[in-house]
Structures are given as structure tokens and as C-alpha cells.
Amino acid sequence: MAQSIDHLPNTAPAAEIAARVEEHGAVIIDDLLDADVLSRFNAELDVDFAQTPDGRELANETYEAFFGKQTRHLSAVAGRSRVFAEEVLIHPALLAVCDEVLLGNCANYRLNVAHVLDRGPGSEIQYPHRDEAVWPHVPHPHAPIQLASIIALEDFTTENGATRIVPGSHKWEDRQRVAEEDEFVSAEMTAGSAVIYSGATIHGGGSNTTTDQRRRGMHMSYLVGWLRTEENNYLTVPLELVKTLPKRAQELLGYQSHDAIKWAGGACGLVNTFDPMVLLEREEL
């Protein structure tokens, strides 16, 4: 019998949220985004979605099959939405949990990817997967390298295709084990809420069996600073825009070097031996 997914209020301590992720692989934070942020974020996205057809051509057939032909897909969200770049990306509650989960295995972390999936009626169950499968060369077992989230930008229900999670799958030693249908749990939640989960947790979008409801949600994940990110944020977010963003957003978009010198390591991401954040401050980039 499948477990349920715990719900915590948006006031829950970061350590408690991190503990639920560690124990169960996922937890839902109710009302992570307040109504004002949610409304302004959706309004910005509406402009792009009005010009985005279902099943927009993607890089290859694998990606097209993975996201589905009834899905409107927007990537590079930090370059499209100031609400995202200035308020969601640097949301204090999200970053506090990242601190708890990731900083034991890195000097700093950064945005891995942020994209919005607007899944229409008829969308089929997405292929179950682990987000960290992007980096198959990282040996197992390993410390956490990724903290992921799916933020409901509209209400998520089982009928409209809420994300399906397999609680506990982040601890499965057999990485080839296939989850049984009764092990999946629908992450039902209200708009503005978010399911926070380990990059090792098996999950996937549910089927949208409605005839008139779209299900809009944003997948966003943070990654240890010493790994290559899934989305190339240097190219998807114009540098002139980056220069206008808060310092913390600049760091999370990859402009902070990963300095492991105090661990007897080295620094990654330097520009002429300087941390890019220093060059941004000097207006030399």
C-alpha cells in the first residue's frame, strides 16, 4: 500500500522540512507562494504561453515523448519572468532547505533548471524517473547532490495530472527497480504550494483525465556547485538582465565560483582567476 505525502505549513522550520525529505523522499509545503506572487508570476507566464502551442518542437524525439504532446513547455524561466528571478528563485524558505540538504556536500549550490509545464487534457502518465539520473557518472551511494521542487501554479488534483511520487524510493539500493503502481502517490495540493523532493526520488507527471482543465506547474531544482547544470543559465538569461538582478539571484544563476580551497580543493568557474561576482560588482563583465 502506498504511503501518503506529508504536508507542512509554510512556517515549518527548514530543518523539519529537510528531515521529511531525508526520511520519505518528499514533502509538500502548503502555500509556499502567497497569492500576490502567484498571481503576478502567472500573469507573466500567460504572455509567453499565449504564443506556445501544445507539443512545441523540442530538441529531439526523446524530449518530446518525455514532456508529452499535450504539454505547453516554457524553459529559461529566469530570463522570462522577473517575479521568478527576483522572488521565487531566491525564496527564503526554499534556500533555507537547500542549505540544510546540500551544503554538507558543496561550498555553494546553484539553480539547475527551471521550466514550466502546462499539461492539457489527455496528457498521459509521464515516464517515472529520478531527476538526478542526468548525472549517471556520480557513484552510488552518494550524499545529496540535488534538491528539486514542483510548484503548483494551479491546483493539483489526481484528475488533472498531479505529480506522482514514490515515497521512500530515494533509499532504494537497487537503482533498476521498477516502482509498482500502488507505490505512487499523487501530490495533490493547492495553487502556490510545492512538493519538495530529493533528486533520487522516483516521480512523474500524472495523467490529465479531465476534458477542460490544464495543469500548470513549475519544476525547479538546485544543484551542488561543482556539477554541470542541466540548463545553461549563462546563455538562457541575457547578461544585461543578470546585471539588474539581486546578488543572490546572480549567484544562483552560476556567477558565483565554487571555491573549495578550504577543503584542500580548488575553485571552479573563475574568470581570469577572479570570482565572476567580483567582476559583476566592478562592472567588468
N, C-alpha and C positions, 0 to 999 in steps of 0.2 A: 504494500500500500504506500502510495506516495506521501511524503511529508507535506506540511504547509510551509509557506514562506513567512517569516516573522515580519510584522510591521512595527516600526518605531516612529515616534514623533520627530519633527524637525529640530526639536530641542535636545534630543538624546546626545550624550557625550560621545565624542569621536571614538574613544576607547571602547565604548559599548558597541558601537556600530562595527568597528573593526573586529571585535570579538565574535560577533554574529557571522561576519563574512568568513572568519577563520574556522568557525565551528560548522556552519551549514553551507558555506559557499556563496550565499546571497542573503540580502535583507532588503526590505522595502522601507524607504524613508517617506513618510506621508508629507505632502505639501512642502517639498523641498524648495520649489519656486513659488513665490507669492503670486497672487492674482495679477498684480500690475506688471511684474516682469514677464509672466507667461503671456499676457495679452500683447505686450509690446514686441516680444520675441516672435509670436505667431504672425503678427501684422507684418513684420519684416520678411518672414518666410513666405507669406502669401504672395508677395510681389514676384518672387522667383518661381514659386510653384505654378503661378498662372501661365508661365511660359515653359513649363516642364511636363511633357506628355508621359503617360504610363509607359514603362519599359523603355525609357530613353536608352539609346545605344551606349553601351559601356565598353570597357577595354577588350573584352573577349567573351566568348560564349559561357565560360565558367561563371564569370561575374553576373552575367545576365540571368543565368539559371539560379544563382545563389540569391539574388535580390527579388526576382520574380517579375513577370511581365505586367502584373497589375500594380506595380510599385513605382511611385514617383520618387526619385532619389536625388538628394542635393548633398554634394560634398563641399569641402573647403568652407565650412560654416563660419570660421573666424574671419574670412575675407568677405563674407556676405552680410554679416549681422553684427552691428556694434553692441547690441544688447548681449549677444553671446560673448563677444570678445571682452567686454568691459564688466559684465555682471555674472554670466553663467560659468564661463571658463575659470574664473578666479573666485567662484563661490566659496566663502569661508568654510562651510560645512564639508564640502567635497574635499577641499585641500587639507582640512584637518584629518580626515580619514586617510587620505594619501600619505600624510606624514606618519600616521600610525602603521600603515601597512607596508609602505615602500622604503622609507628612509633607513631601515635596517640593512638594506642591500644596495644602497647607492648614495652618492653625495647629494644628488638632487634628481628630480623627475620632471617630465615634460608632457605636453599633450601628444598623444599618439595619433588619434584620429577623432574627428567629429563629423558626423553626417546625419542627415535627417531622412527617415524612411516613412513615406506616406503610403500605406498599403491599402489598396482599394478592395471592394467586394470581389470575391472569387480568388483572392490570394491564397496560395496553398501553404501548407506547413513548410517552413524553411528547414534546410538540411541542418540537423543538430551538429554543433561544433563547439570547440574551445577557441576563444579569441587568441590565446597565446600560441596556437598552432602555426601562426605566422612565422614563429621563430623555432623551427624544428631542431636546430642545432644546439639549443640550450639543453644541457644534460638534465636528466630526471633522476632522482627528485631535485628540486631547487627551491630556493627562497622565492617569495612572491616577486614577480617582475612587472606585473600589470594589474591595475585596478580599473575595472570597467563599470559602466553605468548605462542604463537606458532610461531616459526621462520621458514620461508620458506628457505629450503636448496636447493630447485629448484624452478622455477617459479610456482606459484599457479594460476590456472585458474579454472573457473567453470567446464570445461570439464574434467580436471584431478583430480577433487575432492577437490578443495579448501575448507578450513574450513567454515562452515556455522554458522553465528552469528545471534542472535535475539536482535537487539539493544533495549535498554530500559528494557529488561526482568529482569535485576538485581534489578529493583524497584518494580516488581510485588508483591503485598501483598499476593495474592493467590498463594502459593507455589505449588499447584497442577494443576494450569492452564496449558493446553497443547498449545504450540505455533502452530499457523496456518501456512500453507506452505508459504503463501505470506508475512509472517513476517520475514522469514530468508533472510539473505544477504550473498552472497559469499565473503569471504575475499580474493579477487584477489590481488596479489602482486608479485613483482619481487623477485628473489632469494636474500637472505640477509636481506629482510625486515621482519617485525614481527607485528603480531596483538597482542596488549596488552589488556587484558580484566579482568574484575572483576571475582572472583571465583563464584559470584552469577549469572553471565550471562549465559543464555542458549545457547548452541552451539553444534556442532558435525561435524565430517568429512563429506564431500560431496561424491557423487558417482563418481567414475572414469569411464567415459563413453568412454575413448579412447581405442584404440587397441594396442598401443605401447608406452605409456608414464607411467612411475612411478611418484609418487608424494611424495617426501621426505620432511618431516618437523619434527621439534623437539618441543615437548611440554615440557615446563619448568615452574614451579611455585615456588613462595616464600611464606612462611607461618609465621604467628606470632610465636615467640619463645616459647610460653607457650603451644602449641598444639603438639601432636604426629604427626610426618611427615608420609606421605603416603609411601615413600620408606625409608628403613632402611639404611641410608647412612653410619652408623658405620660399617656395615657388607659388603656393596657393594663396598666400597672403602677401600682397604687394608691400615692399619695404617702406614705401611712403606712408602706407596705412599703419604698419607696425610702429613707426616713429611717433604716432599720435596716441598709442595705446598706453594704459598703465604699465608701470615697470614689471609688475608681477605677470601680466599677460605676455610681455616681451620675453620674459624668462621662460614661461611655459611653452611658448612657440619655438623655443630652441636657441634663443640668443644668449643663453647663459651656458658657459662652458661647464663640462663635468670634470670637476677638479678633485682627483683622488690622491693628491700628493700626501695628505696627512695619513693615508693608509699605505704609504710607500708605493703608490702608483703614480700615474701621470694624469695629464689633463687632455680632454677630448674637446674638439670644436673650437680651437683657437684660430684667431686671425692675426697673422704676423706676430705670434706669441702673446697676443692680448686676448682677454675675455671680450667677446663682442659687446657685452653690456657696457664695458668701459668705453668702447668706441662709439656706441649709441649715445652715451652721455656726453661725449666730447663732440658729437655731431660729425664724426669722421667716417661714418658708414653711409 
